[in-house]
Amino acid sequence: MDTIFFDLDGTLSDPKIGITGSIQYALGKLDIPVPTQDELTWCIGPPLRASFVSLLGGEEHADRGVELYRERFGTVGLFENTLYDGIPAVLETLHASGRPLFVATSKPHVFADRIIDHFGLRSYFTRVFGSELDGTRVDKSDLLRYALNETDTDPARAIMIGDRKHDVIGAANNGIAAIGALYGYGGRSELTEAGAKHLVAAPGEIPALID
């Protein structure tokens, strides 16, 4: 029986407004020119602090940027989020098949847990794996290694579903097969160049591909 790990942002839900809006808030507080939300979509998926290092041109104010981001995201931004069409039906199908389902996200689990509960998805998932607020396990390879150990899962019987290269590379580094979600924020070239051999254009394609 395959164990399935789902990324959160760009795979289960579309968090664009909440994430980009919270980055805009942080940059504004730092008196940095604020890009549009569309110009910030590249920040959806990768570890947040690394995105702030890039946005701010260095390490100096990156930690403060993350703090300011969380000021808004923790109260408003995490709810500016929508499930992708078909996700509840996909989870229902996979859960009914008896497959263990987990969330594996670089987002801190304190936020990821709240988002999963907000959308009423808790019953489908055995556990939500995420990073710590101090950055522990923010790297997808580290996160998936931890998840495999915690769940005593054979990586040869596991699948990672995600929309960014970090998901595919993290899976490969742990011997896990990966499915790339084209409907998210990575795109075909990013996912295939990272090594994804299986791609889905919509959530509804996932169960058949796994079968």
trRosetta pair geometry for C-beta under 8 A, 3 or more apart (Angstrom, degrees):
i j d omega theta_ij theta_ji phi_ij phi_ji
1 98 6.2 -78 -137 113 140 102
1 99 5.8 -169 177 -105 98 65
1 100 7.4 93 127 0 116 84
1 157 7.2 60 79 175 41 125
2 99 5.6 -8 75 -133 75 121
2 157 5.6 -151 -112 175 52 72
2 158 6.7 137 -165 -110 76 23
2 159 5.5 23 176 -6 127 110
2 210 6.4 -145 66 -171 155 108
3 99 6.9 170 -105 -176 30 86
3 100 4.8 -17 -122 69 84 106
3 102 7.0 16 173 4 99 112
3 151 6.7 137 -156 131 155 143
3 153 4.7 -73 34 -136 163 133
3 157 6.2 72 10 117 88 87
3 158 4.6 -28 69 -107 97 81
3 159 7.3 174 85 23 49 68
4 94 6.3 -50 34 -179 158 142
4 99 5.6 45 -3 146 111 127
4 100 7.2 170 27 88 68 55
4 101 5.2 -18 71 -111 101 68
4 102 7.1 170 91 29 51 69
4 158 7.4 169 -82 -159 27 63
4 159 5.1 -15 -113 66 72 100
4 161 6.7 12 -173 -6 98 113
4 210 7.1 -20 -90 -121 129 146
5 102 5.1 -25 -108 75 70 99
5 103 7.4 91 -162 -155 67 10
5 104 4.2 8 -176 1 117 127
5 129 7.7 -33 -140 40 112 126
5 144 6.8 105 138 -119 175 97
5 147 6.5 85 -107 129 135 156
5 158 6.6 27 -8 -180 106 109
5 159 6.9 -172 29 91 72 49
5 160 4.8 -20 72 -108 110 69
5 161 7.0 176 89 22 56 70
5 171 8.0 -179 65 -97 128 103
5 176 7.4 -3 27 -179 128 154
6 11 5.8 -180 -177 125 85 129
6 12 5.6 76 152 -54 129 109
6 101 6.8 12 -7 -171 112 96
6 102 7.2 177 22 89 73 46
6 103 5.5 -42 72 -110 89 59
6 104 7.0 144 65 25 35 74
6 125 8.0 -98 36 -99 118 117
6 161 5.2 -18 -112 64 63 107
6 162 7.6 145 -168 -71 42 69
7 10 6.7 -22 119 70 126 86
7 11 4.0 107 76 5 93 149
7 12 7.3 -161 96 -8 55 87
7 45 7.7 15 178 -130 141 89
7 103 7.8 61 -156 -161 10 71
7 104 6.5 -49 -85 77 50 74
7 105 5.9 104 -157 -95 57 76
7 160 7.5 61 -37 177 89 88
7 161 6.5 -127 12 100 83 60
7 162 3.4 84 -20 -111 137 92
7 163 6.4 -132 79 10 146 76
7 164 7.5 163 -152 24 167 88
7 167 5.1 -62 -57 -97 135 136
7 181 7.6 -133 51 12 120 133
7 184 7.9 20 90 -103 132 165
8 11 6.4 91 72 52 3 101
8 12 5.3 -43 -142 34 48 117
8 13 6.5 -12 173 32 73 96
8 15 7.9 41 131 -31 93 133
8 103 5.6 43 -67 -165 98 117
8 105 3.9 -8 6 -85 113 141
8 107 6.0 -63 58 22 140 130
8 112 5.6 -134 -58 -131 164 105
8 115 6.7 86 -170 91 134 143
8 116 7.8 -88 -119 -62 120 91
8 130 7.9 -2 -10 -93 140 109
9 12 8.0 -20 -47 45 17 81
9 13 6.9 -44 -110 73 42 81
9 15 4.7 -56 -127 19 96 131
9 19 7.0 62 -139 -50 139 146
9 44 5.5 -144 155 -176 125 89
9 45 5.9 -152 97 -78 114 57
9 105 6.7 103 3 -144 84 120
9 107 6.5 117 -21 -39 116 127
9 163 7.9 -105 109 43 61 122
9 184 7.9 102 130 -152 57 120
9 185 7.8 -19 139 10 91 130
10 14 7.1 64 -95 -109 41 55
10 15 7.4 -68 -38 23 63 93
10 44 5.7 127 -52 139 118 113
10 45 5.5 -17 10 -74 147 106
10 162 7.5 53 91 -171 104 68
10 163 3.8 -116 135 51 114 145
10 164 6.6 71 83 -32 154 96
10 181 6.8 149 139 87 81 127
10 184 3.2 78 170 -158 94 116
10 185 4.4 -83 -118 7 136 97
10 186 7.2 102 158 -17 146 82
11 84 7.8 -96 150 0 21 139
11 161 6.0 137 -164 124 132 89
11 162 5.3 -68 -70 -124 143 46
11 163 5.1 -159 -67 -19 82 100
11 167 7.7 111 -60 -86 142 162
11 181 4.9 152 -116 12 78 161
11 184 5.6 -16 -67 -74 56 140
12 83 6.7 -50 157 -132 72 80
12 84 6.9 -161 169 16 24 102
12 87 5.6 100 -155 -149 63 144
12 103 7.3 -37 -21 -116 150 108
12 119 7.9 162 149 71 115 167
12 121 7.4 33 -173 -115 137 174
13 81 5.1 38 154 172 134 104
13 82 6.3 167 -160 86 90 30
13 83 5.1 -59 -102 -97 84 46
13 84 6.5 -157 -109 -17 28 76
13 87 7.4 -41 -68 -27 60 174
13 115 6.9 -132 28 171 156 123
13 119 6.8 -141 -76 -62 132 154
14 81 6.9 168 81 -158 49 60
14 82 5.2 -11 54 62 98 84
14 83 7.8 92 12 179 78 4
14 84 6.1 107 -31 -70 95 79
15 18 5.1 -65 -173 53 82 109
15 19 4.9 71 127 -20 104 110
15 44 6.4 164 71 -137 97 115
15 78 7.9 -27 -139 -136 116 47
15 80 7.4 85 -161 94 62 72
15 81 4.7 -9 -108 -114 70 101
16 19 6.4 -70 -141 43 20 100
16 20 5.8 -2 177 1 64 118
16 37 6.7 85 162 167 97 115
16 41 6.3 -15 -128 -110 105 94
16 44 6.4 -44 -97 -73 63 151
17 20 6.6 -65 -134 48 18 96
17 21 5.5 18 167 -19 60 122
17 37 7.0 -3 -113 -151 50 149
17 77 7.9 -165 114 -145 68 72
17 80 4.1 -109 101 156 106 115
17 81 7.4 -143 53 -64 93 44
18 21 6.0 -58 -135 40 19 110
18 22 6.2 15 164 -17 59 111
18 73 6.4 91 166 -130 96 81
18 76 7.4 -174 -131 119 90 68
18 77 3.6 118 -169 -179 87 72
18 78 5.8 122 -176 -76 150 16
18 79 6.9 147 -95 54 134 35
18 80 3.4 157 -67 67 85 96
18 81 5.2 -27 -3 -53 139 88
19 22 6.0 -62 -150 37 25 106
19 23 6.5 24 154 -17 63 106
19 40 7.7 -166 117 129 89 114
19 43 6.5 -173 149 104 117 104
19 44 5.4 121 85 -96 159 88
19 73 7.3 35 -105 -111 48 121
19 77 6.6 112 -66 177 31 123
20 23 5.6 -51 -147 36 36 112
20 24 6.3 41 152 -22 66 103
20 37 4.0 101 126 -143 145 81
20 40 4.2 136 -130 85 100 126
20 41 6.7 -29 -72 -74 130 55
20 43 7.0 133 -92 58 72 120
20 44 7.5 -43 -49 -55 89 104
21 24 5.6 -50 -149 34 33 114
21 25 6.5 39 149 -23 63 102
21 37 6.7 -4 -60 -101 65 116
21 72 7.1 -127 121 140 88 138
21 76 7.8 -87 111 114 130 114
21 77 5.9 -173 76 -110 104 100
21 80 6.2 -2 30 85 142 164
22 25 5.3 -44 -148 30 36 118
22 26 6.6 37 153 -18 64 102
22 69 4.8 78 146 -159 105 74
22 70 7.8 64 -179 -65 132 21
22 72 4.4 -177 -123 87 85 114
22 73 4.1 28 -118 -62 162 91
22 76 7.7 166 -81 77 98 94
22 77 4.0 -9 -52 -83 122 158
23 26 5.7 -54 -150 36 34 110
23 27 6.3 31 154 -16 67 107
23 40 5.4 175 78 -166 145 147
23 43 5.9 68 -70 97 159 167
23 51 7.4 -65 -115 127 133 129
23 52 8.0 -154 -134 -84 97 83
23 55 7.3 -161 -172 -87 116 169
23 69 6.1 8 -87 -112 50 111
24 27 5.9 -57 -145 39 30 108
24 28 6.2 33 156 -22 64 108
24 34 5.0 67 -147 -163 82 120
24 35 7.6 -120 -95 63 87 59
24 37 7.0 -51 -41 -78 132 74
24 40 7.2 -122 -53 -22 85 162
25 28 5.9 -59 -152 35 26 113
25 29 6.5 25 153 -18 62 107
25 68 6.6 -162 117 150 88 97
25 69 7.1 131 72 -111 101 46
25 71 7.3 -136 129 76 131 102
25 72 4.4 66 74 -21 167 158
26 29 5.8 -57 -151 35 31 111
26 30 6.4 19 154 -9 65 110
26 52 7.5 -60 125 -111 146 118
26 65 4.9 86 160 -160 132 67
26 66 7.7 41 -134 -60 154 12
26 68 3.7 131 -122 98 83 112
26 69 4.4 -26 -50 -61 140 70
26 71 7.8 140 -84 34 84 105
26 72 7.5 -128 -46 18 78 121
27 30 5.7 -65 -148 45 33 105
27 32 4.3 -88 -165 71 86 109
27 33 7.4 -40 162 83 124 29
27 34 4.9 145 98 -100 125 78
27 35 7.7 45 57 15 174 73
27 55 6.8 -95 -90 157 118 133
27 65 7.4 26 -73 -134 59 105
28 31 7.6 32 -178 -76 33 30
28 32 7.5 -90 -62 51 21 69
28 34 5.4 4 -66 -68 83 134
29 68 4.8 -159 60 -149 146 145
30 56 7.4 -50 139 -107 159 116
30 61 6.0 114 -141 157 137 146
30 64 6.9 122 -92 113 116 115
30 65 6.4 -22 -42 -91 149 83
30 68 6.9 -151 -38 15 96 165
32 55 7.3 86 143 148 154 99
32 56 6.7 -85 -99 -106 156 77
35 39 3.7 -113 171 92 120 130
35 40 5.3 146 90 -52 119 92
36 39 4.6 96 54 5 77 103
36 40 7.2 -154 94 -4 43 91
37 40 5.8 -67 -151 40 34 108
37 41 7.4 61 151 -54 64 81
38 41 6.1 -22 -160 -19 39 113
40 43 5.1 -26 176 15 80 121
40 44 8.0 93 131 -29 74 86
41 44 5.6 -34 -167 8 58 116
41 185 5.8 -155 165 -142 99 121
42 46 7.8 4 152 9 70 122
42 51 7.8 163 109 -127 81 110
42 185 7.6 172 -107 164 31 119
43 46 6.8 -89 -151 49 41 99
43 48 7.4 54 -179 -124 101 62
43 51 4.2 84 -131 -152 96 150
43 55 7.6 9 -85 -52 129 124
44 185 4.7 123 85 -17 116 174
45 106 7.5 79 175 32 41 129
45 162 7.9 117 -142 176 111 108
45 163 6.5 -114 -99 82 134 93
45 164 3.7 126 174 -40 146 152
45 166 6.3 162 155 28 98 123
45 167 7.8 -76 -162 -25 111 101
45 184 7.5 98 -76 155 128 125
45 185 5.6 -157 -26 71 127 124
45 186 6.8 113 -107 -63 175 90
46 50 5.7 -89 148 77 115 122
46 51 5.7 134 86 -56 112 100
46 106 7.4 -42 174 74 22 165
46 164 6.8 -144 -55 170 65 157
46 166 6.1 149 -104 -36 61 142
47 50 4.6 75 79 9 97 111
47 51 7.2 -171 95 -12 51 86
47 106 5.3 -115 -86 173 67 139
47 131 7.7 77 -122 -46 98 164
47 135 7.6 58 -166 -141 130 89
47 138 4.4 73 -120 156 122 118
47 139 7.0 -31 -53 -75 136 51
47 166 7.9 160 -24 -125 77 158
48 51 5.6 -58 -156 32 37 112
48 52 6.6 32 152 -16 70 103
48 66 5.8 110 119 -116 117 99
48 69 6.7 -166 -180 99 134 163
48 106 7.8 170 -16 127 77 111
48 138 7.9 -101 24 -151 75 132
49 52 5.6 -54 -152 36 38 110
49 53 6.5 44 149 -24 67 99
49 62 5.5 75 -167 159 82 116
49 63 7.2 10 -131 -87 113 53
49 65 7.9 131 -128 77 58 105
49 66 5.4 -19 -90 -66 81 135
49 135 6.4 -19 0 -102 147 118
49 138 7.4 14 21 170 109 170
50 53 5.5 -45 -150 29 36 116
50 54 6.7 34 152 -15 63 103
51 54 5.7 -56 -155 38 34 111
51 55 6.1 31 150 -18 68 110
52 55 5.4 -53 -137 41 36 111
52 56 5.7 15 167 -3 70 114
52 61 7.7 -115 161 105 112 72
52 62 4.3 132 107 -143 111 77
52 65 3.8 161 -150 94 137 144
52 66 6.0 -116 -7 -51 158 77
52 69 7.5 -118 -72 -28 128 136
53 56 6.5 -68 -136 49 20 95
53 58 6.6 -67 -160 145 74 10
53 59 5.8 0 -122 -86 104 54
53 62 4.7 0 -72 -96 69 140
54 57 7.8 29 -179 -69 25 33
55 65 7.2 151 74 -155 123 159
56 60 7.1 -132 138 57 126 82
56 61 5.1 -140 -168 66 154 100
56 62 5.9 -158 44 -75 139 69
56 65 6.1 -137 -41 -49 137 146
58 61 7.8 70 83 21 84 74
58 62 7.6 -131 111 -36 46 104
59 62 5.4 -61 -152 5 44 124
61 64 4.9 -55 -167 47 74 116
61 65 5.8 87 132 -33 84 97
62 65 5.4 -52 -151 31 33 117
62 66 6.7 33 153 -19 65 101
63 66 5.7 -50 -153 33 35 111
63 67 6.6 38 149 -20 65 103
64 67 5.4 -50 -150 34 37 115
64 68 6.4 33 154 -16 67 104
65 68 5.9 -57 -148 38 30 107
65 69 6.2 36 152 -23 64 107
66 69 5.5 -51 -147 34 32 117
66 70 6.4 29 156 -17 64 106
67 70 6.0 -61 -153 37 28 108
67 71 6.8 43 147 -33 62 97
68 71 5.4 -37 -156 13 38 121
68 72 7.5 18 156 -2 62 98
69 72 6.7 -75 -168 43 33 95
69 73 5.6 15 154 -11 74 121
70 73 5.4 -59 -122 49 36 105
70 74 5.1 37 177 -26 73 114
71 74 6.9 -60 -144 31 8 105
71 75 7.5 -26 160 10 46 113
72 75 6.6 -85 -156 47 29 92
72 76 5.5 -45 -178 47 72 110
72 77 5.3 73 126 -28 84 115
73 76 7.2 -82 -114 63 16 66
73 77 3.6 -55 -119 58 56 134
73 78 5.7 79 171 -42 75 81
73 111 7.0 -5 138 -124 111 143
74 77 7.5 21 -4 41 28 97
74 78 6.8 30 -116 -13 25 120
74 111 6.8 -101 -104 -95 71 105
76 79 6.6 -89 -174 42 35 100
76 80 6.6 26 147 -24 76 111
77 80 5.4 -56 -148 28 43 112
78 81 6.5 -26 172 -14 41 136
78 111 5.4 -147 -103 -162 139 100
78 114 6.0 46 136 96 150 121
78 115 5.6 -117 179 -73 105 97
78 118 7.5 162 133 -16 98 157
79 118 6.3 -149 -109 -151 82 154
81 115 6.4 -38 98 -139 165 112
81 118 7.7 78 70 98 123 143
83 87 4.8 -125 180 46 107 135
83 88 6.8 43 155 -34 157 89
83 119 5.6 116 -59 -144 117 135
84 87 5.0 101 65 -39 80 114
84 183 6.3 99 -146 122 144 136
84 203 5.4 140 109 -32 122 131
85 202 7.6 -35 82 -162 97 107
85 203 7.0 -178 88 31 54 120
86 89 5.5 -63 -160 46 58 111
86 90 5.8 62 145 -28 84 105
86 202 6.4 63 35 160 157 99
86 203 4.1 168 94 75 112 114
86 204 4.4 -84 -162 -54 151 88
87 90 5.6 -56 -145 35 33 113
87 91 6.3 29 160 -16 67 106
87 203 5.1 -86 -76 -156 61 168
88 91 5.8 -58 -147 39 31 108
88 92 6.2 35 154 -23 66 107
88 121 7.4 -130 -104 -98 78 92
89 92 5.5 -52 -145 35 32 115
89 93 6.4 33 155 -20 64 105
89 204 7.2 8 87 -103 122 86
90 93 5.9 -57 -152 35 29 111
90 94 6.3 18 157 -11 65 110
90 203 4.9 -106 -32 159 149 104
90 204 6.5 -134 -71 -96 105 40
90 206 5.3 51 -151 54 130 125
90 207 6.1 -160 -142 -36 75 100
91 94 5.9 -58 -142 43 31 105
91 95 5.8 30 160 -20 67 112
91 101 6.7 98 -145 -162 87 172
91 121 6.5 -41 161 -146 175 102
91 124 4.2 -3 169 -146 120 159
92 95 5.9 -57 -140 40 24 109
92 96 6.1 24 159 -20 61 111
92 124 7.3 -83 -71 -99 44 119
93 96 5.9 -59 -147 36 24 110
93 97 6.7 26 153 -23 60 106
93 207 4.8 -36 117 -89 140 150
94 97 5.7 -54 -154 28 33 114
94 99 5.2 -61 177 56 85 124
94 101 6.0 95 117 -72 121 125
94 124 7.8 65 75 -166 98 112
94 206 7.6 -38 -56 118 127 114
94 207 6.1 -144 -64 -99 83 95
94 210 7.2 40 -110 59 108 162
95 99 7.2 -97 -96 58 26 76
95 101 6.0 -59 -83 -2 81 135
95 123 7.7 63 -159 123 162 80
95 124 4.8 -107 -66 -138 140 79
97 207 7.9 156 -27 -144 143 108
99 210 7.8 -16 -74 156 169 145
100 126 5.3 -11 -162 -17 94 143
100 151 7.2 156 136 -169 149 134
100 153 7.8 -138 78 -96 139 120
101 124 5.5 -30 76 151 147 84
101 125 5.2 -91 106 -105 96 60
101 126 6.4 146 66 -2 54 85
102 125 6.1 99 -118 -157 31 95
102 126 5.8 -44 -80 53 80 95
102 127 5.5 -6 -126 65 98 77
102 128 7.3 167 -169 -96 70 28
102 129 6.1 28 166 0 117 106
102 147 6.3 145 135 -166 154 128
102 151 6.9 -92 -58 -66 151 154
103 112 6.1 178 126 169 140 127
103 116 6.4 -122 -26 -78 157 134
103 125 5.6 -3 -18 -139 92 152
103 127 7.6 -129 36 110 75 48
103 128 4.3 -2 56 -127 119 74
103 129 6.3 -175 91 34 63 63
103 130 7.4 -6 116 -54 106 89
104 129 4.8 0 -108 71 66 114
104 130 7.9 173 -154 -76 33 49
104 140 7.5 86 143 -148 108 85
104 143 5.8 135 -172 135 96 117
104 144 5.9 52 -171 -88 149 76
104 147 5.5 -53 -103 -48 117 164
104 160 6.8 -63 60 -130 140 99
105 109 7.8 139 65 -89 98 62
105 112 5.0 160 58 -103 137 141
105 128 7.6 -18 21 -174 107 91
105 129 7.2 152 26 90 60 63
105 130 5.0 -13 72 -105 88 90
105 131 7.8 -93 108 -4 65 80
105 143 7.8 -122 71 179 20 158
106 130 7.3 46 136 -153 7 73
106 131 5.6 19 -171 -23 50 122
106 138 5.2 58 -162 -165 94 63
106 139 7.6 43 -116 -75 109 8
106 140 6.1 -62 -66 -69 103 80
106 143 6.7 -125 -89 -35 60 155
106 166 6.9 -11 -41 133 138 148
107 111 5.4 -94 162 78 112 116
107 112 4.9 133 93 -60 113 101
107 115 8.0 14 115 9 156 142
107 130 5.3 -50 86 -146 64 124
107 131 6.8 -173 100 27 16 96
108 111 5.1 80 73 12 88 100
108 112 6.9 -167 95 -7 41 92
108 130 5.5 82 166 137 18 125
108 131 5.3 -66 -90 78 51 81
108 132 6.5 28 -129 -175 91 13
108 133 5.2 37 -120 -77 144 62
109 112 5.0 -56 -133 45 42 113
109 113 5.7 50 164 -28 74 101
109 128 5.7 141 -147 116 98 101
109 129 6.8 -71 -91 -172 121 21
109 130 3.1 166 -67 49 68 111
109 131 7.0 178 -22 50 76 32
109 132 7.6 -18 17 -84 97 45
110 113 6.4 -43 -143 29 22 111
110 114 7.2 20 153 -14 52 108
110 130 7.6 -129 7 84 46 139
110 133 6.8 -5 17 -55 132 104
111 114 5.8 -60 -156 36 35 111
111 115 6.4 33 151 -20 69 106
111 130 7.4 -156 54 169 77 165
112 115 5.7 -56 -149 35 34 111
112 116 6.3 34 155 -18 67 105
112 128 5.1 180 120 170 114 129
112 130 4.3 171 12 -62 142 145
113 116 5.8 -55 -148 36 30 111
113 117 6.4 26 155 -13 64 108
113 128 5.2 172 -84 65 72 151
113 130 7.6 -118 -29 8 79 136
114 117 5.8 -57 -148 41 31 109
114 118 6.1 40 151 -29 65 106
115 118 5.4 -48 -145 30 32 118
115 119 6.6 15 160 -5 63 106
116 119 6.4 -67 -152 45 27 99
116 121 4.9 -95 -163 68 75 105
116 122 5.7 105 137 -76 103 67
116 125 6.5 -59 -159 31 143 145
116 128 5.7 -141 -10 -80 155 140
117 120 7.4 36 -175 -74 35 31
117 121 7.8 -102 -70 44 20 69
117 122 5.6 29 -96 -52 66 118
120 123 7.9 -9 166 9 69 100
121 124 5.3 -49 -177 30 76 116
121 125 6.5 45 136 -6 93 111
122 125 6.5 -83 -153 46 34 94
125 128 6.1 57 133 -63 145 75
126 151 7.6 93 101 -118 140 120
127 150 7.6 -111 100 124 162 130
127 151 7.4 -158 38 -79 134 110
129 137 7.9 -96 171 154 95 143
129 143 6.1 134 141 -180 115 97
129 146 6.9 160 -158 96 129 105
129 147 4.5 -47 -73 -90 172 112
129 150 7.4 160 -96 49 122 146
130 137 7.6 124 135 104 32 118
130 143 7.5 -16 -143 -139 20 128
131 135 6.6 -24 173 -153 129 24
131 136 6.2 158 -167 80 79 51
131 137 4.7 -171 -116 87 67 80
131 138 4.2 39 -115 -82 152 63
131 143 6.6 -69 -71 -89 75 118
132 135 6.9 -29 75 41 81 24
132 136 4.0 19 32 49 119 103
132 137 6.4 88 -1 34 82 98
135 138 4.9 -50 -162 -14 63 131
137 142 4.9 -145 -123 116 58 109
137 143 4.5 103 177 -87 97 73
137 146 5.6 -38 -115 5 132 153
138 142 7.6 29 48 59 38 126
138 143 7.5 2 -153 -51 3 114
139 142 4.4 75 73 11 98 108
139 143 6.7 -173 88 -13 47 88
139 166 8.0 -136 -158 -160 53 111
139 170 7.3 167 154 -102 69 112
140 143 5.3 -53 -140 38 35 115
140 144 6.1 30 163 -16 69 106
140 162 7.9 -4 -140 -71 148 177
140 166 4.5 133 -7 158 139 92
140 167 6.0 -130 -156 -92 159 37
140 169 6.9 104 73 76 124 83
140 170 2.9 -93 119 -62 104 154
140 171 7.8 -36 143 -29 119 60
141 144 6.3 -58 -145 39 25 103
141 145 6.3 28 155 -20 61 109
141 169 7.0 -57 -60 123 102 84
141 170 4.4 -140 -63 -128 52 73
141 173 4.2 -17 -124 80 115 149
141 174 6.5 169 -149 -38 68 99
142 145 5.7 -56 -148 35 29 113
142 146 6.3 30 154 -18 64 107
143 146 5.8 -59 -154 37 29 111
143 147 6.3 27 151 -19 65 108
143 170 6.8 -3 52 -165 96 143
144 147 5.3 -50 -142 37 36 113
144 148 6.3 41 156 -22 66 101
144 160 6.7 -31 -112 -87 138 137
144 170 5.0 132 -1 154 131 105
144 171 6.4 -164 -126 -89 171 48
144 173 7.7 124 65 73 127 94
144 174 4.7 -135 115 -2 119 160
144 176 6.4 -108 177 5 140 148
145 148 5.9 -51 -150 33 29 111
145 149 6.6 25 153 -14 62 108
145 173 7.9 -58 -54 114 105 102
145 174 5.5 -154 -75 -101 70 121
146 149 5.9 -60 -151 39 30 109
146 150 6.1 27 155 -19 67 111
147 150 5.7 -55 -140 39 30 110
147 151 6.0 5 166 1 66 114
147 153 7.5 -11 130 27 78 132
148 151 6.5 -73 -142 49 22 93
148 152 8.0 79 165 -93 54 6
148 153 4.9 -105 -140 61 66 97
148 155 5.8 -11 -124 -70 142 90
148 158 7.0 -90 -102 -34 99 165
148 174 6.2 -178 -25 -178 146 132
148 176 7.8 -142 -75 -61 125 121
149 152 7.4 20 -172 -72 29 45
153 157 6.9 -133 -177 75 84 94
153 158 5.3 73 151 -69 128 124
154 157 4.5 55 79 20 103 106
154 158 7.0 -178 90 -22 51 93
155 158 5.2 -61 -143 30 42 120
155 174 5.4 -155 -122 142 140 84
155 175 3.9 88 117 88 140 100
155 176 4.9 -98 -163 -68 94 74
156 175 6.4 -37 -63 147 65 113
158 176 4.6 -50 94 -127 108 104
158 177 7.2 169 93 32 56 76
159 176 6.8 160 -110 177 17 95
159 177 5.2 -31 -111 78 72 98
159 178 7.3 147 -165 -100 64 24
159 179 6.3 25 178 -8 111 106
159 210 6.4 -133 23 -118 174 103
160 167 5.7 -174 146 176 119 91
160 168 7.6 176 95 -95 122 36
160 170 7.1 -163 -169 89 169 95
160 171 3.8 -141 33 -89 142 125
160 176 5.0 75 -16 126 108 130
160 177 7.2 176 24 90 73 45
160 178 4.8 -26 70 -108 97 77
160 179 7.3 -175 90 26 48 68
161 167 7.6 -29 120 171 20 141
161 178 7.5 154 -87 -162 31 60
161 179 4.6 -14 -108 66 79 106
161 181 6.2 71 172 -46 87 108
161 206 6.5 23 -124 -131 150 127
162 166 7.4 -88 140 79 149 73
162 167 2.5 -141 76 -136 150 170
162 168 6.9 -141 70 -40 109 63
162 171 7.7 -175 19 -31 121 122
162 178 7.0 -48 35 -157 93 106
162 179 7.9 125 21 77 50 62
162 180 7.1 -34 79 -119 57 50
162 181 6.3 -111 141 10 16 106
162 184 7.5 -55 170 29 50 167
162 186 7.9 70 132 -17 80 141
163 167 6.9 80 33 11 34 145
163 180 6.9 91 -122 -169 36 67
163 181 4.1 -58 -81 69 83 102
163 182 7.7 -178 -132 -58 88 9
163 183 7.3 -86 -109 70 124 55
163 184 2.4 -42 -132 72 158 151
163 185 5.5 85 129 33 129 63
163 186 4.7 175 152 2 67 104
163 191 7.6 -73 -167 -78 39 121
164 167 5.5 109 62 0 67 97
164 168 7.7 -139 106 3 41 89
164 184 7.1 -94 -41 119 70 133
164 185 6.5 -7 -72 78 97 90
164 186 4.3 174 -103 -73 45 117
164 190 6.9 -43 -148 136 53 134
164 191 7.8 -132 -150 -82 12 82
165 168 5.6 -60 -151 41 43 109
165 169 5.7 35 156 -15 77 110
165 186 6.1 155 -29 -142 65 129
165 190 5.1 -105 -49 169 103 94
165 191 6.7 -148 -81 -93 64 41
165 193 7.2 -32 -107 81 123 90
165 194 3.7 -179 -139 -76 87 142
166 169 6.0 -55 -137 43 27 106
166 170 5.9 30 161 -21 63 113
167 170 5.9 -57 -143 38 23 110
167 171 6.3 24 156 -19 60 108
167 178 6.4 138 130 -146 87 124
167 180 7.7 144 84 -107 120 66
168 171 5.8 -56 -151 35 27 111
168 172 6.4 26 154 -17 64 108
168 178 4.5 136 -122 138 67 166
168 180 6.2 -3 -71 -80 121 100
168 191 6.0 139 -41 -150 147 67
168 194 4.0 106 81 120 135 124
168 195 5.5 163 157 62 118 84
168 196 4.7 -87 -113 -58 136 91
169 172 5.7 -54 -146 37 32 111
169 173 6.2 33 156 -21 65 107
169 194 5.4 -92 -48 -166 87 108
169 195 7.1 109 -84 28 59 119
170 173 5.8 -55 -147 35 29 112
170 174 6.8 6 158 0 61 112
171 174 6.2 -80 -158 48 29 97
171 176 4.0 -99 -162 81 83 102
171 177 6.8 -45 163 95 129 14
171 178 4.0 144 69 -68 157 107
172 175 7.6 46 -169 -68 32 22
172 176 7.3 -93 -56 55 23 66
172 178 6.8 -50 -45 -15 79 127
172 194 7.9 -166 -6 156 136 83
172 195 5.5 33 -66 90 148 151
177 197 7.9 -67 -156 47 91 110
177 198 7.4 34 168 17 106 128
178 195 7.3 81 46 100 134 89
178 196 5.3 -91 105 -111 113 81
178 197 7.7 112 66 25 80 73
178 198 7.2 176 100 48 53 92
179 196 7.2 78 -156 -156 17 110
179 198 4.7 -48 -112 99 74 110
179 199 7.2 154 -170 -99 67 23
179 200 6.1 25 170 -9 113 108
179 206 6.8 112 132 -127 158 86
179 209 6.4 113 -122 116 136 141
179 210 7.7 -62 -48 -70 151 83
180 186 6.9 -98 -162 78 107 138
180 188 7.9 112 123 -120 140 45
180 191 3.5 90 -146 -168 152 142
180 192 7.4 -98 11 -54 167 56
180 194 7.9 135 -90 61 128 116
180 196 3.7 44 -34 -175 122 165
180 198 6.9 159 18 90 76 53
180 199 4.6 -27 69 -107 101 78
180 200 7.3 174 84 21 52 66
181 184 4.5 65 102 -8 108 113
181 186 7.7 100 69 30 70 111
181 199 7.9 174 -78 -156 12 66
181 200 6.0 -22 -114 64 56 95
181 203 7.6 13 -136 -83 115 66
182 186 8.0 -93 -117 69 39 87
182 187 7.1 46 -145 -136 71 29
182 188 6.0 17 -120 -69 110 77
182 191 7.2 -102 -84 13 69 154
182 199 5.4 59 -42 178 109 109
182 200 6.4 -156 14 86 92 41
182 201 4.9 -29 63 -108 130 51
183 200 7.5 -41 -4 109 101 82
183 201 6.4 92 -51 172 91 41
183 202 5.8 82 -54 -102 139 44
183 203 7.0 -71 39 -35 151 72
186 190 4.2 -132 176 86 89 133
186 191 5.1 97 118 -53 131 91
187 190 5.0 85 64 14 84 106
187 191 6.8 -167 89 -5 39 95
188 191 6.1 -69 -147 42 25 105
188 192 6.0 11 167 -10 67 114
188 199 6.8 32 -120 -140 80 161
189 192 6.2 -59 -137 43 27 102
189 193 5.8 25 164 -17 65 113
190 193 6.1 -62 -145 40 21 108
190 194 6.4 19 156 -18 60 112
191 194 5.8 -60 -151 36 28 111
191 196 4.2 -27 164 26 91 142
191 199 6.3 112 112 -101 144 110
192 195 7.7 109 -176 -29 32 7
192 196 5.8 -81 -86 59 40 87
192 199 7.4 -36 -66 -55 90 132
196 199 6.1 87 132 -71 123 84
198 209 6.0 131 -179 -179 127 131
200 203 7.2 80 131 -100 134 20
200 205 4.0 178 -147 81 106 120
200 206 5.6 -17 -89 -70 172 67
200 209 6.1 -116 -76 -11 112 153
201 205 6.4 73 41 -4 67 149
202 205 5.5 105 64 -7 72 101
203 206 5.8 -31 -171 -8 53 118
204 207 7.8 -43 -173 19 44 96
205 208 6.2 -68 -165 46 52 107
205 209 5.9 47 147 -23 82 115
206 209 5.9 -67 -149 38 29 110
206 210 6.3 25 161 -18 68 109
207 210 5.8 -60 -149 37 31 109
207 211 6.2 30 156 -19 67 107
208 211 5.7 -54 -147 37 32 112
